[in-house]
Amino acid sequence: MKFLARSLGLLLVAAGFIGLVIDGTRSIVNHAVSFVSISDAAGTLVQGGPMGFERLVAARVYPWLWDPFVSQLLLLPASITGFILGALLLWAGQKPLEPIGYLAGR
């Protein structure tokens, strides 16, 4: 399980870094800071685009949870969110540290 967390963490950190480079390039060209949201990034994978992705998520989430929380989470920058989630997965999947020295009580 830790291997899976580390592997997924590395992929998300790499995707976050690539996304930051793409967002930075877009920001330089447009002369304004711009990020791709999670909704826009996931919309490239769903047939209906960002609106199709939001309809897909909204159909599976409780209505009282959609409006205040999930709709705001989908507006977060995809690159930064991927980077943070990847770092958390890498931290959760790290190998335990081996103790240094020996136990004196034996």
C-alpha positions as CSV (number, residue, x, y, z in Angstrom):
1,M,0.0,0.0,0.0
2,K,2.9,2.4,0.8
3,F,4.4,1.6,-2.7
4,L,1.1,2.6,-4.3
5,A,1.0,5.9,-2.2
6,R,4.6,6.7,-3.2
7,S,4.0,5.9,-6.8
8,L,0.8,8.0,-7.1
9,G,2.5,10.7,-5.0
10,L,5.4,10.9,-7.5
11,L,3.1,11.1,-10.4
12,L,1.0,13.9,-8.9
13,V,4.2,15.9,-7.9
14,A,5.5,15.5,-11.5
15,A,2.1,16.5,-13.0
16,G,1.9,19.4,-10.6
17,F,5.3,20.6,-11.6
18,I,4.5,20.3,-15.3
19,G,1.2,22.1,-14.7
20,L,3.1,24.9,-12.9
21,V,5.4,25.3,-15.9
22,I,2.5,25.4,-18.3
23,D,0.6,27.9,-16.1
24,G,3.7,30.0,-15.8
25,T,4.2,30.1,-19.5
26,R,0.6,31.0,-20.1
27,S,0.9,33.8,-17.4
28,I,4.0,35.2,-19.1
29,V,2.3,35.2,-22.5
30,N,-0.9,36.8,-21.3
31,H,0.8,39.3,-19.0
32,A,-1.5,38.2,-16.1
33,V,-1.4,35.4,-13.6
34,S,-3.7,32.5,-14.7
35,F,-4.1,29.0,-13.5
36,V,-6.0,26.0,-14.9
37,S,-8.7,25.0,-12.4
38,I,-9.4,21.4,-11.4
39,S,-12.7,21.6,-13.3
40,D,-10.9,22.7,-16.5
41,A,-8.2,20.1,-16.2
42,A,-10.6,17.2,-15.6
43,G,-12.9,18.6,-18.3
44,T,-10.3,17.6,-20.9
45,L,-10.9,14.0,-19.9
46,V,-14.7,14.1,-19.9
47,Q,-16.7,14.3,-23.1
48,G,-18.7,17.4,-22.3
49,G,-15.7,19.5,-21.2
50,P,-15.7,21.3,-17.9
51,M,-19.5,21.6,-17.7
52,G,-19.8,17.9,-18.4
53,F,-17.4,17.1,-15.6
54,E,-19.3,19.4,-13.2
55,R,-22.6,17.7,-14.1
56,L,-21.0,14.3,-13.6
57,V,-19.7,15.2,-10.1
58,A,-22.9,17.1,-9.2
59,A,-25.0,14.0,-10.0
60,R,-23.0,11.9,-7.5
61,V,-22.7,14.4,-4.7
62,Y,-25.4,15.4,-2.2
63,P,-26.9,18.8,-3.1
64,W,-26.2,20.3,0.4
65,L,-22.5,19.3,-0.1
66,W,-22.2,20.5,-3.7
67,D,-22.9,24.3,-3.4
68,P,-20.7,25.3,-0.4
69,F,-17.8,22.9,-0.7
70,V,-17.3,20.9,-3.9
71,S,-18.1,23.7,-6.3
72,Q,-15.4,25.8,-4.6
73,L,-12.9,22.9,-4.6
74,L,-13.2,22.5,-8.3
75,L,-12.0,26.2,-8.7
76,L,-8.7,25.5,-7.1
77,P,-5.6,25.5,-9.3
78,A,-5.0,22.0,-10.6
79,S,-1.2,22.2,-10.6
80,I,-0.8,23.4,-7.0
81,T,-3.5,21.0,-5.8
82,G,-1.8,18.1,-7.5
83,F,1.6,19.1,-6.1
84,I,0.2,19.3,-2.5
85,L,-1.7,16.0,-2.8
86,G,1.4,14.3,-4.2
87,A,3.5,15.6,-1.4
88,L,1.0,14.4,1.2
89,L,1.0,10.9,-0.5
90,L,4.8,10.8,-0.5
91,W,4.8,11.7,3.2
92,A,2.1,9.1,4.0
93,G,3.9,6.4,2.0
94,Q,7.5,7.0,3.3
95,K,9.4,4.1,4.9
96,P,9.7,4.2,8.7
97,L,13.0,5.4,10.0
98,E,15.3,2.8,11.4
99,P,16.4,3.5,15.0
100,I,20.0,4.5,15.5
101,G,22.0,2.5,18.0
102,Y,20.7,-0.3,20.2
103,L,18.3,-0.6,23.1
104,A,20.0,-0.4,26.5
105,G,17.3,-2.4,28.3
106,R,18.1,-5.8,26.9
